[in-house]
Amino acid sequence: MATDDNYEGATAGRVLVFDESERITFPKSFREAFGTDKGLLVMIFKDRLAKIFPLKSESVNFLSLEISKLTNDFLTRLSEIFKKAGLVDLLFSTGVCLRGTRCYYECYFDPSQLVMDTAELKEELAGLTGVKTVVIEPVSV
């Protein structure tokens, strides 16, 4: 990104300093482009990549499934459960197998879209073939 706030290209960048303060600041142009004063920061460990997603509210849930194998059939059945639960708009999702032995599907979502409570969703997900563990928890601010 050019230092000029009037830059109108495809991307913008800023060097961040990670220190003990745990504070990150963004230029006004970044905040304005987001259209909100809230965002979800997701660290993708495998790629050593961080992504930020604009939020309408501070309410975000994290869902993690440890599974025996990440397959198209699993994703199809997972999609059916999500649709039944009202999860149609995920903030972020990923499926990854680490060293070929531990596979995960993880996502972040706004819990207000659920049409069932999280205990029922957790039970539905635990019933999927190959699911070893299910975690659903709020993301802290």
C-alpha positions, 0 to 999 in steps of 0.5 A: 500500500502506498503511504497515501491514504487515497491509494485505490489498488487491489491490496493494502499492507502494513508492517505490525510489531508484535510486543508484550502490549497485545495491541494492534493498531490499524490505519483509519483507511483499514477500519473504514474499508472493514465497515465495522469496528469489530473483527475476528482474527484467525491464526492458521498455524499450518500456513503461519498466516493470520486473517481478519474478518469484519464482524457485525457483532462481538458474538463468535463461536469456534467449532472444532472437530477432530476426525479420522479422515477428511473426505468429500462424504464427510463434508457432505454430511457435515454440510447437511447438519450445518444446514439443519442447524441454520449455519449457512454463513460461516466466517471462516472454515478449514479442513486439514490433516496434520502429518496424515494422522490427525485431521480437523475441520474447524470453523468460526460462526455467529451463533445468533444464526443457529436454530438449535442450541449448541448442545444439540448441534454438538450431539448431531456432530458427534454422531457423524462417522469418524468424529473423535471430538467436538468442541464448540466454544465462544471466542473471547474478545 
